[in-house]
Amino acid sequence: MSITNADATAAYDLLSHARHIRCICHRNPDGDAIGALLGSGLLFEHAFPTATVSFHCVDPIPEQFHFLPAALRVTPVPLPPGEGPDAMRSDDVIVFLDIAEPKLTGLDRSHTRLFDGSIRTINIDHHPDNPRYGTINLVVSDFCSSCEVVARLAELLHWTIDAEIATCLLTGVYTDTGGLLHSNTNARVYRTVAYLLRQGARRQHIVTAVYRTADLSTLRLWGRVMEKVTVTEEGGAISAVTEGDFRATGAPYSALTGAIDYVNAVPGMRFSLILSERQGKVKGSLRTLRDDVDVSAMAGKFSGGGHRKAAGFALTGKLKPEMRWKVVDEGASNNPEQATDVSSH
């Protein structure tokens, strides 16, 4: 599966008639969302110089990604049509990036006109459960990242990718493949990486900023994650952090990104899960290294989603710790494994 020439041409025609191109990524943005947001926006500025291009996200861009070009140009999403001087109009085009479903924008209720068909939209994504909510949908579920989709679109339209754009797109490819270590890294991904490097992508800047730099508060938060890891009878490595953990360490919510990969490194586990409290909600991040486990199906039970090996969900509520102890009577002659469960809440 890939983008067809017809898909690329349709997207080009829509963008070429836009007065204003507004690029939006999902809330709590990760490297792929940020890379796709910035990389595509810069591409559109080069390709359509008469249009105004803007970059939007409900939540701030994490500081570790501030090295990317245009990162400081990202602003909150503007008001709906008719509600302000910078309001959206029917001749605007909205480009959604790395957003598997509308609710992940944080705008599905406050900005309903973004999704009701009254504004022309392009949906660029790689999540298999994406419901294709855009006017034009460039959704390729077997691509490793949304940045790879953007790179393919640029290739089909013969757009020039400069070093700044290449760095943005390579960031998304790197982060969504775990530095090219995850199982979604295939020959096509390596070809994309090679292409972006030829265009001048600053690989070492990405590696340093994403994988070799961490605030002390982040390390303290990750320490709490590791300290709380427990292994379940179902073969899951599970940890949790509360609002109190974030406050005590001084780490922002975005600092938790990447910790799941270390929890997932516990040998022999079927899956890993980190639960985190965030302003009245509990977010779950799931990972697996196994081919016979589908964590997206697990997340789907809680109205979440994602990929077979990386998924997530969010529930309203808070975490309540529970400790379970088992009393084993090792001296029992008839049944040496006889045991009694005792729970303490």
SEMILO-449431 format. One record per residue (C-alpha): residue in one letter; residue number from 1; x negated, y, z negated. Coordinates in Angstrom, 1 decimal, decimal comma. Each point is the difference from the previous one (the first is absolute). Last residue first. Example, Ala and Ser with C-alpha at 12.3 -4.5 7.8 and 13.67 -1.06 7.14 Angstrom:
R  resn  resi       u       v       w
R     S     2   -13,7    -1,1    -7,1
R     A     1     1,4    -3,4    -0,7
***
This chain:
R  resn  resi       u       v       w
R     H   345     5,7    -1,7   -49,3
R     S   344    -1,4    -3,1    -1,6
R     S   343     0,9    -3,4     1,4
R     V   342    -0,7    -3,5    -1,4
R     D   341    -0,1    -3,0     2,3
R     T   340    -0,3    -3,4    -1,8
R     A   339    -2,3    -2,7     1,2
R     Q   338    -0,3    -3,8     0,2
R     E   337    -3,1    -0,8     2,0
R     P   336    -1,2    -2,6    -2,4
R     N   335     3,3    -1,9     0,2
R     N   334     0,1    -3,1    -2,2
R     S   333    -2,9     0,9    -2,2
R     A   332     0,7     3,7    -0,6
R     G   331    -3,3     1,4    -1,3
R     E   330    -0,4     2,5     2,8
R     D   329     3,2     1,7    -0,9
R     V   328     0,0     2,9     2,5
R     V   327     1,6     3,3    -0,9
R     K   326     0,4     2,1     3,2
R     W   325    -0,1     3,8    -0,1
R     R   324     1,7     2,5     2,2
R     M   323    -0,5     3,8     0,0
R     E   322     2,4     2,4     1,7
R     P   321    -0,7     3,6     0,9
R     K   320     2,9     2,1     1,3
R     L   319    -0,6     2,0     3,2
R     K   318     2,3     2,7     1,0
R     G   317     3,0     0,4     2,2
R     T   316     1,1     0,6     3,7
R     L   315    -1,7    -2,5     2,3
R     A   314    -2,6     0,4     2,7
R     F   313    -1,4    -2,6     2,4
R     G   312    -3,2    -1,1     1,7
R     A   311    -1,6    -2,1     2,6
R     A   310    -3,4    -1,4     1,2
R     K   309    -0,5    -3,5     1,4
R     R   308     3,2    -0,6     1,9
R     H   307     0,4     3,7     0,7
R     G   306     2,1     2,6    -1,6
R     G   305     3,3     0,0    -1,8
R     G   304     2,0     1,2    -3,0
R     S   303     3,7    -0,5    -1,0
R     F   302    -1,0    -2,0    -3,1
R     K   301     0,4    -3,4     1,6
R     G   300    -1,7     1,4     3,1
R     A   299    -3,2     0,4    -2,0
R     M   298    -0,2    -3,8    -0,2
R     A   297     0,7    -0,4     3,7
R     S   296    -2,7     2,6     0,7
R     V   295    -2,3    -2,1    -2,2
R     D   294     0,1    -2,9     2,5
R     V   293    -2,1    -2,9    -1,4
R     D   292    -1,2    -2,9     2,2
R     D   291    -2,8     1,9     1,7
R     R   290    -1,7     0,8    -3,3
R     L   289    -2,0     3,1    -0,8
R     T   288     2,9     1,7    -1,8
R     R   287     1,0     3,5    -1,0
R     L   286     2,9     1,8    -1,8
R     S   285     0,3     3,5    -1,3
R     G   284     3,0     0,7    -2,3
R     K   283     1,2     3,5    -0,9
R     V   282     2,0     0,6    -3,2
R     K   281     2,1     3,1     0,0
R     G   280     0,9     2,7    -2,5
R     Q   279    -2,9     2,2     0,8
R     R   278    -2,5    -2,6     1,1
R     E   277    -0,6    -3,2    -1,9
R     S   276    -2,3    -2,5     1,6
R     L   275     0,3    -3,7     0,8
R     I   274    -3,0    -1,7     1,6
R     L   273     0,6    -3,4     1,7
R     S   272    -2,3    -2,7     1,3
R     F   271     0,8    -3,1     2,1
R     R   270    -0,6    -3,8     0,3
R     M   269    -3,1     0,2    -2,4
R     G   268    -2,8    -2,5     0,3
R     P   267    -2,8     2,5    -0,7
R     V   266     0,9     3,4    -1,4
R     A   265    -0,9     2,4     2,8
R     N   264     3,6     1,3     0,3
R     V   263    -0,5     2,0    -3,2
R     Y   262    -3,0     1,7     1,8
R     D   261     2,1     0,8     3,1
R     I   260     2,8     1,3    -2,2
R     A   259    -2,3     2,7    -1,3
R     G   258    -0,2     1,6     3,4
R     T   257     2,5     2,8    -0,6
R     L   256     0,5     0,6    -3,7
R     A   255    -1,6     3,4     0,2
R     S   254     3,1     1,2     2,0
R     Y   253     2,0     0,1    -3,2
R     P   252    -2,4     2,6    -1,4
R     A   251    -2,6    -0,9    -2,6
R     G   250    -0,4     1,8    -3,3
R     T   249    -0,9    -3,2    -1,7
R     A   248     2,4     0,3    -2,9
R     R   247     2,7     1,6     2,1
R     F   246    -0,1    -2,7     2,7
R     D   245     0,0    -2,7    -2,6
R     G   244     2,9     1,6    -1,9
R     E   243     2,0     0,0     3,2
R     T   242    -0,5    -3,7     0,0
R     V   241    -2,3    -2,4     1,8
R     A   240     0,7    -3,6     0,8
R     S   239    -1,9    -3,2     1,0
R     I   238     0,9    -3,2     1,7
R     A   237    -2,0    -2,9     1,5
R     G   236     2,5    -2,4     1,3
R     G   235    -0,3    -3,8     0,2
R     E   234     3,6    -0,9    -0,9
R     E   233    -1,1    -0,8    -3,6
R     T   232    -1,0     3,6    -0,3
R     V   231    -3,5     1,5    -0,4
R     T   230    -0,5     3,2    -2,0
R     V   229    -1,9     3,2     0,9
R     K   228     0,2     2,6    -2,8
R     E   227    -3,7     0,8    -0,3
R     M   226    -0,3     0,3     3,8
R     V   225     2,7     2,6     0,2
R     R   224    -1,4     1,9    -3,0
R     G   223    -3,4     0,1     1,6
R     W   222     1,6     1,3     3,2
R     L   221     1,3     2,9    -1,9
R     R   220    -3,4     0,7    -1,5
R     L   219    -1,7    -0,2     3,4
R     T   218     2,6     2,4     1,4
R     S   217    -0,6     2,5    -2,9
R     L   216    -3,7    -0,1     0,7
R     D   215     0,6     1,0     3,5
R     A   214    -0,8    -2,4     2,8
R     T   213    -2,2     0,1     3,0
R     R   212    -1,5    -3,0     1,9
R     Y   211     3,0    -1,5     1,7
R     V   210     2,2     2,8     1,3
R     A   209    -2,3     3,1     0,2
R     T   208    -3,3    -1,9     0,7
R     V   207     1,5    -2,4     2,5
R     I   206     1,8     2,8     1,8
R     H   205    -3,0     2,3     0,2
R     Q   204    -2,0    -3,0     1,2
R     R   203     2,4    -0,6     2,9
R     R   202    -0,1     3,5     1,4
R     A   201     2,0    -0,7     3,2
R     G   200    -1,9     1,3     3,0
R     Q   199     2,0    -1,2     3,0
R     R   198    -2,2    -3,0     0,2
R     L   197     1,0    -0,8    -3,6
R     L   196     3,7     0,1     0,9
R     Y   195    -0,5    -2,4     2,9
R     A   194    -2,0    -2,4    -2,2
R     V   193     2,7     0,1    -2,6
R     T   192     2,7    -0,7     2,6
R     R   191    -2,0    -2,9     1,4
R     Y   190    -0,5    -1,4    -3,6
R     V   189     3,8     0,2    -0,5
R     R   188     0,6    -1,9     3,3
R     A   187    -2,4    -2,7    -1,2
R     N   186     2,0    -0,5    -3,2
R     T   185     0,2     1,6    -3,5
R     N   184     3,5    -0,8    -1,4
R     S   183    -1,7    -2,6    -2,3
R     H   182    -1,5     2,7    -2,1
R     L   181    -3,8     0,9     0,0
R     L   180    -0,1     2,7     2,6
R     G   179    -0,6     2,7    -2,8
R     G   178     3,2    -1,1    -1,8
R     T   177     1,9    -0,4     3,3
R     D   176     2,5     2,7    -0,7
R     T   175    -2,8     2,3    -1,3
R     Y   174    -2,3    -0,4     2,9
R     V   173     2,6     0,4     2,7
R     G   172     1,4     3,0    -1,6
R     T   171    -3,4     1,7    -0,5
R     L   170    -0,9    -0,9     3,6
R     L   169     3,0     2,1     1,2
R     C   168    -1,1     3,1    -2,0
R     T   167    -3,7    -0,3     1,1
R     A   166     1,0    -0,5     3,6
R     I   165     2,1     3,2    -0,1
R     E   164    -3,0     2,0    -1,4
R     A   163    -2,4    -1,6     2,5
R     D   162     2,1     0,8     3,0
R     I   161     2,7    -2,2     1,6
R     T   160     0,8     1,1     3,5
R     W   159     3,5    -1,0     1,2
R     H   158     0,3    -2,6     2,8
R     L   157     3,7    -0,5    -0,8
R     L   156    -0,5    -3,8    -0,5
R     E   155    -3,2     0,6    -2,1
R     A   154     1,7     2,6    -2,2
R     L   153     2,9    -2,4    -0,6
R     R   152    -2,5    -2,8    -0,9
R     A   151    -1,7     2,3    -2,5
R     V   150     3,3     0,9    -1,6
R     V   149     0,9    -3,6    -0,3
R     E   148    -3,4    -0,8    -1,6
R     C   147     0,6     2,8    -2,5
R     S   146     3,3    -1,6    -0,9
R     S   145    -2,0    -2,9    -1,2
R     C   144    -1,0    -3,6     0,6
R     F   143     2,1    -0,4     3,2
R     D   142     2,3    -3,1     0,1
R     S   141     3,0     2,0    -1,0
R     V   140    -0,1     2,5     2,9
R     V   139     2,6     2,8    -0,5
R     L   138     0,0     2,8     2,5
R     N   137     3,7     0,8    -0,4
R     I   136     1,5     2,9     1,9
R     T   135     3,2     1,7    -1,3
R     G   134    -1,2    -1,4    -3,3
R     Y   133     1,7    -2,4    -2,5
R     R   132    -1,8    -3,2     1,3
R     P   131     1,0    -2,1    -3,0
R     N   130    -3,7    -0,5    -1,2
R     D   129    -0,2    -3,4    -1,5
R     P   128    -3,1    -1,0     2,0
R     H   127    -2,1     3,0    -1,3
R     H   126    -2,2     1,5     2,7
R     D   125     1,3     3,6     0,4
R     I   124     0,5     2,9     2,3
R     N   123     3,7     1,2     0,0
R     I   122     0,6     2,9     2,4
R     T   121     2,9     2,4    -0,8
R     R   120     2,4     2,3     1,8
R     I   119     2,3     1,8    -2,5
R     S   118     3,7    -0,6    -0,2
R     G   117    -0,5    -3,7    -0,1
R     D   116     1,1    -0,5    -3,7
R     F   115    -3,5    -0,5    -1,4
R     L   114    -1,7     3,3    -0,4
R     R   113     3,5     1,5    -0,5
R     T   112     0,2    -1,7    -3,4
R     H   111    -2,7     2,2    -1,5
R     S   110     0,8    -0,2    -3,8
R     R   109     1,2    -3,6     0,1
R     D   108    -2,5    -1,8     2,3
R     L   107    -2,8     2,5    -1,0
R     G   106    -2,2    -2,0    -2,3
R     T   105    -1,8    -1,1     3,2
R     L   104     0,2    -3,7    -1,1
R     K   103     3,8     0,2     0,1
R     P   102    -0,2     0,2     3,8
R     E   101    -1,5    -3,5     0,5
R     A   100    -3,4    -1,4     0,9
R     I    99    -1,6     3,5     0,1
R     D    98    -3,6    -0,2     1,5
R     L    97     0,5     3,2     1,9
R     F    96     3,3     1,8     0,7
R     V    95    -0,2     2,5     2,9
R     I    94     2,7     2,7    -0,1
R     V    93     0,6     1,9     3,2
R     D    92     1,4     3,5     0,0
R     D    91     2,6     1,2     2,6
R     S    90     2,9    -0,7    -2,4
R     R    89    -1,5     2,3    -2,6
R     M    88    -1,8    -0,5    -3,2
R     A    87    -0,2     2,9    -2,5
R     D    86    -3,0     2,3    -0,2
R     P    85     2,1     3,1    -0,6
R     G    84     2,3    -1,9    -2,4
R     E    83     3,1    -2,1    -0,3
R     G    82     1,4    -0,4     3,5
R     P    81    -1,6    -3,3     0,9
R     P    80    -1,4    -1,9    -3,0
R     L    79    -2,7     1,5    -2,3
R     P    78    -3,7    -0,7     0,5
R     V    77    -1,8    -3,1    -1,2
R     P    76    -2,7     0,7    -2,5
R     T    75    -3,4     1,1     1,4
R     V    74    -3,0    -1,6     1,7
R     R    73    -2,5     2,5     1,3
R     L    72    -2,6    -1,0    -2,6
R     A    71    -0,5    -3,3     1,6
R     A    70    -0,6     1,7     3,4
R     P    69    -3,3    -1,9     0,6
R     L    68    -0,6    -2,8    -2,5
R     F    67    -2,2     0,7    -3,0
R     H    66     3,1     0,6    -2,2
R     F    65     0,6    -3,7     0,1
R     Q    64    -1,4    -0,7    -3,5
R     E    63     2,1     2,9    -1,3
R     P    62     3,2    -1,9     0,5
R     I    61     2,3     1,8     2,5
R     P    60     2,9     1,6    -1,9
R     D    59     3,5    -1,5    -0,1
R     V    58     3,0     0,8     2,2
R     C    57    -2,2    -0,1     3,1
R     H    56    -0,2     2,3     3,0
R     F    55    -2,4     1,0     2,8
R     S    54     0,9     2,7     2,6
R     V    53    -0,4     0,4     3,7
R     T    52     1,1     3,1     1,9
R     A    51     0,5    -0,7     3,7
R     T    50    -1,7     1,9     2,9
R     P    49    -3,3    -2,0    -0,4
R     F    48     1,7    -3,3     0,6
R     A    47    -2,7    -2,7     0,5
R     H    46    -2,6     1,5    -2,4
R     E    45     2,5     0,9    -2,7
R     F    44     1,7    -3,4     0,5
R     L    43    -3,3    -1,8    -0,6
R     L    42    -0,6     2,0    -3,2
R     G    41     3,4    -1,0    -1,3
R     S    40    -0,6    -3,6     0,9
R     G    39    -3,3    -0,2    -1,9
R     L    38     1,3     1,9    -3,0
R     L    37     3,2    -2,1    -0,6
R     A    36    -1,5    -3,3     1,1
R     G    35    -3,0     0,5    -2,3
R     I    34     2,2     1,0    -2,9
R     A    33     2,4    -2,9     0,4
R     D    32    -2,9    -2,4     0,5
R     G    31    -2,0     1,2    -2,9
R     D    30     3,0    -0,1    -2,5
R     P    29     2,7     2,6    -0,4
R     N    28     2,1     0,1    -3,2
R     R    27     2,9     1,1     2,2
R     H    26     0,1    -1,2     3,6
R     C    25    -1,3     2,0     2,9
R     I    24     1,5     3,0     1,9
R     C    23    -1,2     1,7     3,2
R     R    22     2,0     3,0     1,2
R     I    21    -0,3     0,9     3,6
R     H    20     1,4     3,5     0,7
R     R    19     1,3     1,4     3,3
R     A    18     0,3    -3,5     1,5
R     H    17     0,3    -0,7     3,7
R     S    16    -3,3    -1,9     0,4
R     L    15     0,7    -2,1    -3,1
R     L    14     3,0    -1,7     1,4
R     D    13    -1,6    -0,6     3,4
R     Y    12    -3,2    -1,4    -1,7
R     A    11     2,1    -2,4    -2,1
R     A    10     1,8    -1,3     3,0
R     T     9    -3,2    -0,4     1,9
R     A     8    -1,6    -2,0    -2,9
R     D     7     3,0    -2,3    -0,3
R     A     6     0,1    -0,6     3,8
R     N     5    -3,7    -0,8     0,0
R     T     4     0,7    -2,6    -2,6
R     I     3    -1,1     0,1    -3,6
R     S     2    -1,2    -3,4    -1,2
R     M     1     1,2    -3,5    -0,8
***
